[in-house]
Every structure is written in structure tokens, then in C-alpha cells.
Amino acid sequence: MTAYETLYILRPDLSEELVDQQIAKYQTLLNEQDVKDLEIQHRGKRRLAYDIGKFREGIYIQMNYEAQGNAIAVLERAMRLSEEVIRYLTIKPEAVASDESSEAA
């Protein structure tokens, strides 16, 4: 299993109930893919660095977990097809940490 971090941005016009439903939807999707150590952080509504479509703000959600690579494809496909998600990004945190340590040397 590999550690991953997924950050996604939801439309700012969603109600708290719809935001909770979206979080639960992706949490369930990951749990069906047998992920380990799933941690979800609701970062709240923030101003975007640049407009995405007609939106200037977005609701940021961060998920940290360990999973097989095929779980990422399932998750990102669901996000790509969702009208509520305006952006998403998945990274391997240890890859970022090892790149930073090699630059410092």
C-alpha cells in the first residue's frame, strides 16, 4: 500500500448538507477500495488563486490515506464526472518529501 493525499475543491454555492453528502460519497468510495488510515479534513471555504469557471471561491477538502494504485483511478473518475467538484489533485506525500530532502543536500 502507498500513502496518498487527495485535495479536492467543491463549488462554493453548495449547502453544508450537500458538502457533507459529497464527503461521505468519496469516503464510502475509498472504503469500498479497501483503503487504510483514511483521514478527512474539511478546510472550509477559501478564495481561489484564480477563477475556475465562474467561481472565485471553493470549499476545500483534504483526504490522507493508504491505498493501492487502482483506488486512485476509481476516485478520480468519480470526481471528474461530478458537477460539484471543480478541481482535484492526488499526490504521494513521501515523494514530495524525498524531493525536498534531495534539493537541500
MDTraj code that builds the backbone (N, CA, C; nanometers):
import mdtraj as md
import numpy as np

residues = "MET THR ALA TYR GLU THR LEU TYR ILE LEU ARG PRO ASP LEU SER GLU GLU LEU VAL ASP GLN GLN ILE ALA LYS TYR GLN THR LEU LEU ASN GLU GLN ASP VAL LYS ASP LEU GLU ILE GLN HIS ARG GLY LYS ARG ARG LEU ALA TYR ASP ILE GLY LYS PHE ARG GLU GLY ILE TYR ILE GLN MET ASN TYR GLU ALA GLN GLY ASN ALA ILE ALA VAL LEU GLU ARG ALA MET ARG LEU SER GLU GLU VAL ILE ARG TYR LEU THR ILE LYS PRO GLU ALA VAL ALA SER ASP GLU SER SER GLU ALA ALA".split()
xyz = np.array([
    [0.0841, -0.1186, 0.0000],
    [0.0000, 0.0000, 0.0000],
    [0.0881, 0.1242, 0.0000],
    [0.0407, 0.2259, -0.0677],
    [0.1129, 0.3512, -0.0800],
    [0.0311, 0.4631, -0.0173],
    [0.0986, 0.5592, 0.0449],
    [0.0299, 0.6742, 0.1045],
    [-0.0040, 0.7746, -0.0055],
    [-0.1247, 0.8295, 0.0013],
    [-0.1706, 0.9295, -0.0944],
    [-0.2376, 1.0436, -0.0199],
    [-0.2396, 1.1594, -0.0850],
    [-0.3129, 1.2754, -0.0352],
    [-0.3940, 1.3291, -0.1520],
    [-0.5244, 1.3407, -0.1324],
    [-0.6121, 1.3955, -0.2346],
    [-0.6755, 1.5222, -0.1796],
    [-0.6644, 1.6291, -0.2559],
    [-0.7282, 1.7554, -0.2218],
    [-0.8287, 1.7840, -0.3318],
    [-0.9523, 1.8115, -0.2946],
    [-1.0494, 1.8481, -0.3957],
    [-1.1258, 1.9712, -0.3522],
    [-1.1743, 2.0460, -0.4508],
    [-1.2443, 2.1714, -0.4267],
    [-1.3868, 2.1564, -0.4766],
    [-1.4813, 2.1825, -0.3867],
    [-1.6227, 2.1774, -0.4205],
    [-1.6741, 2.3172, -0.4538],
    [-1.7834, 2.3224, -0.5278],
    [-1.8458, 2.4508, -0.5605],
    [-1.8818, 2.5250, -0.4324],
    [-1.8627, 2.6573, -0.4286],
    [-1.8901, 2.7329, -0.3061],
    [-2.0386, 2.7522, -0.2768],
    [-2.1260, 2.7288, -0.3747],
    [-2.2685, 2.7513, -0.3543],
    [-2.3416, 2.6296, -0.2972],
    [-2.2682, 2.5243, -0.2592],
    [-2.3307, 2.4051, -0.2010],
    [-2.3654, 2.4298, -0.0547],
    [-2.4779, 2.3757, -0.0113],
    [-2.5162, 2.3854, 0.1297],
    [-2.4292, 2.2908, 0.2119],
    [-2.4284, 2.3124, 0.3438],
    [-2.3496, 2.2247, 0.4322],
    [-2.3941, 2.0798, 0.4189],
    [-2.5236, 2.0590, 0.4003],
    [-2.5763, 1.9228, 0.3854],
    [-2.5212, 1.8560, 0.2597],
    [-2.5171, 1.9300, 0.1490],
    [-2.4637, 1.8751, 0.0246],
    [-2.3130, 1.8520, 0.0336],
    [-2.2425, 1.9403, 0.1041],
    [-2.0984, 1.9216, 0.1239],
    [-2.0748, 1.7930, 0.2024],
    [-2.1515, 1.7732, 0.3098],
    [-2.1387, 1.6509, 0.3892],
    [-2.1700, 1.5266, 0.3056],
    [-2.2682, 1.5367, 0.2169],
    [-2.3022, 1.4238, 0.1296],
    [-2.1872, 1.3914, 0.0344],
    [-2.1219, 1.4952, -0.0199],
    [-2.0091, 1.4729, -0.1100],
    [-1.8919, 1.4087, -0.0362],
    [-1.8637, 1.4568, 0.0850],
    [-1.7556, 1.3995, 0.1650],
    [-1.7848, 1.2522, 0.1929],
    [-1.9084, 1.2223, 0.2327],
    [-1.9478, 1.0845, 0.2625],
    [-1.9392, 0.9973, 0.1373],
    [-1.9762, 1.0532, 0.0226],
    [-1.9718, 0.9789, -0.1039],
    [-1.8292, 0.9334, -0.1352],
    [-1.7333, 1.0243, -0.1255],
    [-1.5947, 0.9879, -0.1578],
    [-1.5313, 0.9029, -0.0484],
    [-1.5742, 0.9226, 0.0747],
    [-1.5258, 0.8387, 0.1842],
    [-1.5730, 0.6947, 0.1630],
    [-1.6980, 0.6765, 0.1279],
    [-1.7530, 0.5433, 0.1007],
    [-1.6836, 0.4792, -0.0193],
    [-1.6601, 0.5589, -0.1221],
    [-1.5929, 0.5083, -0.2416],
    [-1.4539, 0.4560, -0.2077],
    [-1.3809, 0.5295, -0.1249],
    [-1.2471, 0.4837, -0.0845],
    [-1.2555, 0.3605, 0.0055],
    [-1.3502, 0.3586, 0.0974],
    [-1.3645, 0.2430, 0.1868],
    [-1.3974, 0.1164, 0.1083],
    [-1.4726, 0.1301, -0.0009],
    [-1.5025, 0.0152, -0.0867],
    [-1.3768, -0.0356, -0.1576],
    [-1.2758, 0.0495, -0.1701],
    [-1.1496, 0.0127, -0.2346],
    [-1.0467, -0.0359, -0.1323],
    [-1.0894, -0.0630, -0.0101],
    [-1.0045, -0.1169, 0.0970],
    [-0.8857, -0.0275, 0.1316],
    [-0.9124, 0.1031, 0.1489],
    [-0.8044, 0.1932, 0.1903],
    [-0.7807, 0.1791, 0.3398],
    [-0.6617, 0.2196, 0.3840],
    [-0.6248, 0.2150, 0.5255],
    [-0.5994, 0.3569, 0.5748],
    [-0.6222, 0.3804, 0.7030],
    [-0.5900, 0.5072, 0.7692],
    [-0.6481, 0.6286, 0.6979],
    [-0.7758, 0.6239, 0.6635],
    [-0.8410, 0.7356, 0.5961],
    [-0.8631, 0.8493, 0.6949],
    [-0.8109, 0.9665, 0.6611],
    [-0.8270, 1.0859, 0.7437],
    [-0.8794, 1.1973, 0.6542],
    [-0.9914, 1.2595, 0.6942],
    [-1.0531, 1.3637, 0.6133],
    [-1.0507, 1.4948, 0.6908],
    [-1.0083, 1.6012, 0.6234],
    [-1.0038, 1.7342, 0.6838],
    [-1.0866, 1.8296, 0.5983],
    [-1.1867, 1.8901, 0.6593],
    [-1.2707, 1.9885, 0.5919],
    [-1.2036, 2.1241, 0.6139],
    [-1.1428, 2.1781, 0.5097],
    [-1.0656, 2.3024, 0.5206],
    [-1.1507, 2.4281, 0.5098],
    [-1.2762, 2.4135, 0.4716],
    [-1.3669, 2.5279, 0.4649],
    [-1.3605, 2.6018, 0.3322],
    [-1.4362, 2.7117, 0.3271],
    [-1.4447, 2.7920, 0.2051],
    [-1.3276, 2.8900, 0.2017],
    [-1.2597, 2.8936, 0.0875],
    [-1.1444, 2.9819, 0.0694],
    [-1.1496, 3.0450, -0.0686],
    [-1.0852, 3.1584, -0.0800],
    [-1.0740, 3.2252, -0.2095],
    [-0.9728, 3.1493, -0.2953],
    [-1.0067, 3.1311, -0.4224],
    [-0.9178, 3.0625, -0.5155],
    [-0.8092, 3.1575, -0.5639],
    [-0.6936, 3.1057, -0.5999],
    [-0.5840, 3.1873, -0.6518],
    [-0.6237, 3.2501, -0.7863],
    [-0.7071, 3.1796, -0.8623],
    [-0.7582, 3.2307, -0.9891],
    [-0.8977, 3.1736, -1.0090],
    [-0.9781, 3.2398, -1.0891],
    [-1.1146, 3.1943, -1.1134],
    [-1.1129, 3.0606, -1.1855],
    [-1.1999, 2.9709, -1.1412],
    [-1.2207, 2.8430, -1.2080],
    [-1.3647, 2.8458, -1.2578],
    [-1.3802, 2.8551, -1.3875],
    [-1.5140, 2.8732, -1.4422],
    [-1.5670, 3.0068, -1.3951],
    [-1.6826, 3.0063, -1.3311],
    [-1.7402, 3.1307, -1.2792],
    [-1.7177, 3.1453, -1.1291],
    [-1.6370, 3.0578, -1.0698],
    [-1.6189, 3.0580, -0.9243],
    [-1.4916, 3.1296, -0.8810],
    [-1.5039, 3.2114, -0.7755],
    [-1.3885, 3.2793, -0.7164],
    [-1.3497, 3.2156, -0.5838],
    [-1.4395, 3.1353, -0.5286],
    [-1.4158, 3.0656, -0.4023],
    [-1.4446, 2.9182, -0.4213],
    [-1.3972, 2.8382, -0.3248],
    [-1.4250, 2.6955, -0.3285],
    [-1.4172, 2.6383, -0.1882],
    [-1.4772, 2.5225, -0.1689],
    [-1.4748, 2.4525, -0.0403],
    [-1.3700, 2.3422, -0.0521],
    [-1.2653, 2.3544, 0.0288],
    [-1.1503, 2.2640, 0.0205],
    [-1.1677, 2.1450, 0.1140],
    [-1.1445, 2.0237, 0.0614],
    [-1.1481, 1.9004, 0.1390],
    [-1.0185, 1.8244, 0.1122],
    [-0.9523, 1.7797, 0.2186],
    [-0.8272, 1.7044, 0.2061],
    [-0.8471, 1.5653, 0.2647],
    [-0.7995, 1.4643, 0.1913],
    [-0.8068, 1.3263, 0.2382],
    [-0.6672, 1.2657, 0.2336],
    [-0.6239, 1.2064, 0.3441],
    [-0.4977, 1.1334, 0.3509],
    [-0.5308, 0.9873, 0.3775],
    [-0.4644, 0.8959, 0.3042],
    [-0.4972, 0.7543, 0.3156],
    [-0.3876, 0.6696, 0.2530],
    [-0.3948, 0.5407, 0.2775],
    [-0.3075, 0.4428, 0.2128],
    [-0.3942, 0.3528, 0.1269],
    [-0.3517, 0.3325, 0.0020],
    [-0.4336, 0.2542, -0.0901],
    [-0.3477, 0.1941, -0.2001],
    [-0.4098, 0.1033, -0.2748],
    [-0.3489, 0.0506, -0.3970],
    [-0.3694, 0.1550, -0.5071],
    [-0.2879, 0.1500, -0.6097],
    [-0.2953, 0.2486, -0.7172],
    [-0.4278, 0.2515, -0.7909],
    [-0.4931, 0.1360, -0.8039],
    [-0.6193, 0.1329, -0.8782],
    [-0.7320, 0.2068, -0.8057],
    [-0.7202, 0.2271, -0.6752],
    [-0.8221, 0.3017, -0.5997],
    [-0.8225, 0.4486, -0.6419],
    [-0.7071, 0.5004, -0.6785],
    [-0.6962, 0.6403, -0.7208],
    [-0.7727, 0.6625, -0.8508],
    [-0.7612, 0.5698, -0.9431],
    [-0.8312, 0.5822, -1.0710],
    [-0.9826, 0.5853, -1.0505],
    [-1.0332, 0.5016, -0.9618],
    [-1.1773, 0.4968, -0.9332],
    [-1.2230, 0.6288, -0.8714],
    [-1.1457, 0.6782, -0.7744],
    [-1.1801, 0.8033, -0.7062],
    [-1.1771, 0.9212, -0.8030],
    [-1.0709, 0.9340, -0.8802],
    [-1.0589, 1.0477, -0.9706],
    [-1.1617, 1.0439, -1.0833],
    [-1.2013, 0.9255, -1.1264],
    [-1.3059, 0.9169, -1.2286],
    [-1.4379, 0.9697, -1.1736],
    [-1.4704, 0.9335, -1.0496],
    [-1.5937, 0.9812, -0.9866],
    [-1.5902, 1.1334, -0.9702],
    [-1.4748, 1.1872, -0.9343],
    [-1.4623, 1.3331, -0.9178],
    [-1.4725, 1.4045, -1.0521],
    [-1.4119, 1.3473, -1.1550],
    [-1.4156, 1.4078, -1.2885],
    [-1.5596, 1.4162, -1.3408],
    [-1.6403, 1.3161, -1.3090],
    [-1.7787, 1.3126, -1.3573],
    [-1.8747, 1.3951, -1.2715],
    [-1.8311, 1.4380, -1.1546],
    [-1.9168, 1.5125, -1.0627],
    [-1.9225, 1.6602, -1.1008],
    [-2.0422, 1.7172, -1.0977],
    [-2.0593, 1.8598, -1.1239],
    [-2.0268, 1.9441, -1.0013],
    [-2.0200, 1.8819, -0.8843],
    [-1.9916, 1.9551, -0.7617],
    [-1.8424, 1.9795, -0.7408],
    [-1.7572, 1.8951, -0.7972],
    [-1.6123, 1.9081, -0.7820],
    [-1.5587, 1.9955, -0.8958],
    [-1.4918, 2.1068, -0.8588],
    [-1.4385, 2.1943, -0.9635],
    [-1.2900, 2.1696, -0.9901],
    [-1.2168, 2.1115, -0.8937],
    [-1.0769, 2.0722, -0.9124],
    [-1.0411, 1.9613, -0.8147],
    [-0.9437, 1.8775, -0.8520],
    [-0.8930, 1.7746, -0.7613],
    [-0.7485, 1.7458, -0.7964],
    [-0.6736, 1.6969, -0.6985],
    [-0.5335, 1.6624, -0.7191],
    [-0.4965, 1.5533, -0.6196],
    [-0.4295, 1.4496, -0.6674],
    [-0.3810, 1.3413, -0.5812],
    [-0.2298, 1.3347, -0.5938],
    [-0.1614, 1.3295, -0.4784],
    [-0.0159, 1.3194, -0.4768],
    [0.0276, 1.2096, -0.3809],
    [0.1537, 1.1695, -0.3934],
    [0.2163, 1.0791, -0.2970],
    [0.3009, 1.1665, -0.2048],
    [0.2614, 1.1861, -0.0803],
    [0.3343, 1.2783, 0.0085],
    [0.4810, 1.2429, 0.0280],
    [0.5169, 1.1147, 0.0367],
    [0.6568, 1.0803, 0.0597],
    [0.7432, 1.1141, -0.0610],
    [0.6860, 1.1160, -0.1806],
    [0.7616, 1.1544, -0.2993],
    [0.7983, 1.3027, -0.2910],
    [0.7087, 1.3848, -0.2422],
    [0.7357, 1.5275, -0.2259],
    [0.8426, 1.5475, -0.1195],
    [0.8337, 1.4754, -0.0088],
    [0.9303, 1.4886, 0.0998],
    [1.0698, 1.4452, 0.0551],
    [1.0810, 1.3393, -0.0219],
    [1.2122, 1.2934, -0.0661],
    [1.2715, 1.3895, -0.1690],
    [1.1900, 1.4540, -0.2506],
    [1.2400, 1.5534, -0.3458],
    [1.2965, 1.6740, -0.2724],
    [1.2295, 1.7186, -0.1676],
    [1.2756, 1.8327, -0.0900],
    [1.4067, 1.8020, -0.0184],
    [1.4216, 1.6822, 0.0342],
    [1.5443, 1.6470, 0.1057],
    [1.6623, 1.6352, 0.0102],
    [1.6396, 1.5910, -0.1135],
    [1.7496, 1.5795, -0.2097],
    [1.7919, 1.7176, -0.2591],
    [1.6996, 1.8155, -0.2630],
    [1.7338, 1.9510, -0.3040],
    [1.8134, 2.0227, -0.1950],
    [1.7880, 1.9885, -0.0688],
    [1.8557, 2.0543, 0.0423],
    [2.0022, 2.0120, 0.0507],
    [2.0340, 1.8953, 0.0015],
    [2.1717, 1.8432, 0.0116],
    [2.2670, 1.9079, -0.0852],
])
top = md.Topology()
chain = top.add_chain()
for i, resn in enumerate(residues, 1):
    res = top.add_residue(resn, chain, resSeq=i)
    for name in ("N", "CA", "C"):
        top.add_atom(name, md.element.get_by_symbol(name[0]), res)
traj = md.Trajectory(xyz[None], top)
